[in-house]
Amino acid sequence: MTGTRIAGKYATAIFGLARKAQAEPTVWADLVVLRDVLAKEPRFLEFLAAPQVPDEDKLTLVRTVLKDVSQPMVRDFVLFLVDKARADHLPEIIRLFGQMWDEAQGIVEATITSAVPLNDQERDRIVARLERISGKKVRHKLEVDPDILGGVVVLIGGEIIDHSVRHDLARLRDQLRSIKVHEAA
């Protein structure tokens, strides 16, 4: 089973538990704190995933680090992952939980890439259109890539909407190449 599939099963499990307890926001808040700790201290995850470290040492560390979480189910979940030797999947589990939480709230992530920085009015117009198309609230990040020449490329909900000049030129080139030209006699 691939790492993403394993993480998906665990993310679905903790999300289901959080939903059953009506605690999704606080579980997510605790997971965000844990995600930040893992990002700042990669040795923490390495320690939890290391097979040569006794499980009791790992469990003691988890209990110490997560003693102040607002949802004990988060601490218990991490303890469970350590016990099952799945702690190395924590970053992906947290990422997937975040996607599930966004989906439950009607939020979709979008990356908007333009050739030059967008002004506020352009950004707002694009985001409003994406919200109409998707029927969801759009959380976006902006990127600049001069290689697209003009227009925008949007990655939203796993789909690409390419309205770049580069894409239009490539399509025009393909159309011109497909035209059969007959020589005059």
C-alpha positions in Angstrom: 0.0 0.0 0.0 1.4 3.4 -0.9 2.2 6.1 1.7 -0.6 8.3 0.5 -3.2 5.5 0.7 -2.0 4.6 4.2 -2.2 8.3 5.2 -5.6 8.6 3.6 -7.0 5.7 5.7 -5.7 7.2 8.9 -6.8 10.8 8.0 -10.3 9.4 7.3 -10.3 7.7 10.6 -9.3 10.7 12.7 -11.6 12.9 10.7 -14.5 10.5 11.4 -13.7 10.5 15.1 -13.5 14.3 15.2 -16.8 14.6 13.3 -18.5 12.1 15.6 -17.3 14.2 18.6 -18.3 17.4 16.8 -14.7 18.5 17.4 -13.4 19.1 13.9 -12.3 22.7 14.4 -10.3 22.0 17.6 -8.8 18.8 16.3 -7.7 20.7 13.2 -6.3 23.5 15.4 -4.3 20.9 17.3 -3.1 19.2 14.1 -2.0 22.6 12.7 0.1 23.1 15.9 1.5 19.6 15.5 2.2 20.2 11.8 4.2 23.4 12.7 6.2 21.5 15.3 7.0 18.8 12.8 8.1 21.5 10.3 10.3 23.3 12.8 11.7 20.2 14.4 12.1 17.5 11.8 14.1 15.4 14.3 10.9 14.9 16.3 9.4 12.9 13.4 12.6 11.1 12.7 12.7 10.1 16.4 9.1 8.8 16.3 9.7 6.9 13.1 13.1 5.4 14.1 12.9 1.6 14.5 15.9 1.6 16.8 14.2 3.8 19.4 12.2 1.9 22.0 8.5 2.5 21.7 8.2 3.5 25.3 10.6 6.4 24.8 8.6 7.5 21.8 5.3 7.3 23.7 6.8 9.3 26.6 8.0 12.0 24.3 4.5 12.2 22.6 2.8 12.4 25.9 5.2 15.3 27.0 5.0 17.2 23.7 1.2 16.9 23.3 0.2 17.2 27.0 -1.5 20.6 26.4 -3.6 19.7 23.3 -7.2 20.8 23.5 -8.4 17.5 22.1 -7.0 14.4 23.8 -8.0 12.4 20.8 -5.1 14.1 18.9 -2.6 12.9 21.5 -4.2 9.4 21.6 -4.1 9.3 17.8 -0.4 10.1 17.6 0.2 7.5 20.3 -1.7 5.0 18.2 0.4 5.9 15.1 3.6 5.4 17.1 2.3 2.0 18.4 1.5 0.9 14.8 4.9 2.2 13.4 3.0 4.7 11.2 4.3 8.0 12.7 6.2 8.8 9.5 2.9 9.4 7.8 1.9 12.2 10.2 2.6 15.1 7.8 0.5 13.6 5.0 -2.2 12.6 7.4 -2.4 16.2 8.7 -2.5 17.5 5.1 -5.3 15.1 4.1 -7.3 16.0 7.3 -7.0 19.6 6.3 -8.4 18.9 2.8 -11.3 17.0 4.4 -12.0 19.8 6.8 -11.9 22.3 3.9 -14.3 20.1 1.9 -16.7 19.9 4.8 -16.7 23.6 5.1 -17.2 24.2 1.3 -13.7 25.5 0.8 -11.5 24.7 -2.2 -7.8 25.6 -2.7 -6.7 27.4 -5.8 -3.3 28.5 -7.1 -3.6 31.4 -9.5 -0.5 31.9 -11.7 -0.1 35.0 -13.8 2.8 36.4 -15.9 2.9 39.5 -13.8 1.7 40.3 -10.3 -2.1 40.8 -10.2 -3.5 43.9 -8.6 -6.3 43.6 -6.0 -9.1 44.2 -8.4 -7.8 41.6 -10.9 -7.3 39.1 -8.1 -10.8 39.7 -6.6 -12.4 39.3 -10.0 -10.7 36.0 -10.7 -11.5 34.7 -7.2 -15.1 35.7 -7.5 -15.4 33.9 -10.8 -13.8 30.8 -9.4 -16.2 30.8 -6.5 -19.2 31.0 -9.0 -17.8 28.2 -11.1 -16.9 25.9 -8.1 -19.8 26.9 -5.9 -17.3 27.0 -3.0 -15.3 29.5 -1.1 -11.9 29.8 -2.7 -8.7 30.0 -0.6 -6.1 31.1 -3.0 -2.4 31.7 -3.3 -0.9 33.8 -6.1 2.2 32.9 -8.1 4.0 34.7 -10.9 5.5 32.9 -13.8 6.7 35.1 -16.7 6.9 32.0 -18.9 3.1 31.9 -19.4 3.5 35.2 -21.3 0.1 36.6 -20.2 -3.3 35.5 -18.9 -3.6 33.1 -16.0 -3.3 29.5 -15.2 -5.5 28.2 -12.3 -5.1 25.0 -10.4 -8.3 24.4 -8.5 -9.6 21.2 -6.9 -7.1 19.1 -8.9 -8.2 20.7 -12.2 -6.2 23.1 -14.4 -7.8 26.0 -16.1 -5.3 27.4 -18.6 -6.1 30.8 -20.0 -2.5 31.7 -20.6 -1.1 33.3 -23.8 1.5 30.4 -23.9 -1.4 27.9 -24.0 -3.3 29.8 -26.7 -0.2 30.1 -28.8 0.5 26.4 -28.5 -3.1 25.6 -29.5 -2.9 28.0 -32.5 0.4 26.4 -33.5 -1.2 22.9 -33.4 -4.2 24.1 -35.5 -1.9 25.6 -38.1 0.2 22.4 -38.3 -2.9 20.4 -38.9 -4.0 22.4 -41.9 -3.3 20.6 -45.2 -1.8 22.9 -47.7 -2.1 22.0 -51.4 0.3 23.4 -53.9 -1.1 25.2 -56.8 -0.5 23.6 -60.1 
